[in-house]
Amino acid sequence: MAQHTPYLDTPLTRQTVDALDQPTVLDFGANWCGYCLGASAMVQAALARHPDVQHIRVEDGPGRRLGRSFTVRLWPTLVFLKNGQEVARLVRPEDAAALEQALALLDANA
């Protein structure tokens, strides 16, 4: 069984995120969120097949500016970024194929 990686209270700002040049998945959620825990193994397995994609788990909640700047309303919300720009978004992912499709958009040739 894959180990659960906790969501972190990260100091990332929207400006920092917009400047990212590495393919990145921002994973907004909370450590106590049942939906987040349920999706974690599927997300971790998919990301293991895409080692060039940076995965940042961001603790979200009231007053968290980064999540608000992405209009996150439900957890987990995965925001797929290429060159700091959103190319896809999955909210409460349950479909491994949809997750793979979104990750394919981050490939260097996409």
Helices and strands as residue ranges (DSSP letters): H 14-18, E 24-29, H 34-48, E 54-59, H 65-69, E 77-82, E 85-91, H 96-104
